[in-house]
């Protein structure tokens, strides 16, 4: 079986670095590809290899933001099945609902503590995306 591949896009270099550190601490062997903008992410998705098993996506980015990227992926016949996890500082109900309506697979408000970042990522990559159909309550990650 090939390596589990995650694509993560965020315009904040610190957030990219923290996410990479969190991935390093997970027990599962993961290949992480990071991108600093929506356009770069889409270019990578449409020009494999690699192909992501899951995409973590920040919302607030210049140029193509997370909403734009999500919309484009969900409108693509060939790439619309890729699970897209919104990984954002926002926890506003309107934004969460908009992401759900646009077809995001899951929503995680970026945790502050590293242990919580690690557990949120761990939880998200353990979901069986072929079977997961979140209700409104299950759509948003809740730390334990």
C-alpha angles and dihedrals in degrees: 000000000000125000117279106254126206125187114202124186125192132141091217110089091201091056090049090052094047091049090051090050090051091051090051090059095053118103093226118086104246133179108212123200115187129197131188097215147020095253092054091049093051091047090054093046093050093045108051151204109115107042115197122240087204138002124219109202133191115211105210108067132131117252109010104017126199093272090054093048093047092049092049093049093048091049092051115098093207101040105032094100095063108112110243117200115193108223105187142148088233124099096170112138092223093055092045091051092047090053091049091049091049090055106261112164097218142351127225122180103216108259120225101220119069093229089056092047089052093048093047091052091044090052093048096050092049093059115108096232094191090063102028114106105164124216116217089270095047094047094078121063113240116196115227 
